[in-house]
């Protein structure tokens, strides 16, 4: 059986301040934030999120989207590696 992903990118609704909401969610659901995104159109964070917290995060009214972050892909372009959704 294939292992379920645990790396996710969470995007907040535009009116949500990610510097406040992300730490609150991390403390509530027991995960550590890997990267905090505060770019206006990409407000959110990426984290290793426990399986039991995923459906609860999806129901949080501050969360607009929660998506799996896949493994890095070597695109062979100047030795760069990208991370895909």
C-alpha positions, 0 to 999 in steps of 0.5 A, spaced: 500 500 500 502 506 498 504 511 503 499 517 504 502 524 503 504 528 509 507 534 506 502 540 504 501 547 502 495 551 505 493 557 502 489 562 506 483 566 504 485 573 502 483 577 508 487 572 513 493 574 516 498 568 515 503 570 520 497 570 525 493 564 522 499 559 521 502 559 528 495 558 531 493 552 526 500 549 527 499 549 535 492 547 535 494 541 530 501 539 532 505 540 526 511 545 524 511 550 519 516 549 514 515 555 509 511 561 511 508 565 504 506 572 505 505 574 498 498 577 498 496 572 492 500 566 495 498 567 503 499 561 507 504 556 509 507 549 507 508 543 513 508 536 514 501 535 517 499 529 520 493 525 517 488 526 522 489 534 522 488 534 514 480 534 514 480 539 520 484 544 516 480 543 510 474 545 514 477 551 517 474 557 515 480 561 514 483 556 509 482 557 502 485 551 499 490 545 502 494 541 497 499 535 497 506 537 495 509 532 491 516 530 491 522 534 488 523 533 480 529 534 477 527 538 470 535 538 468 535 545 466 541 548 469 541 543 475 535 546 478 530 542 482 523 544 483 517 542 487 510 540 484 503 540 487 
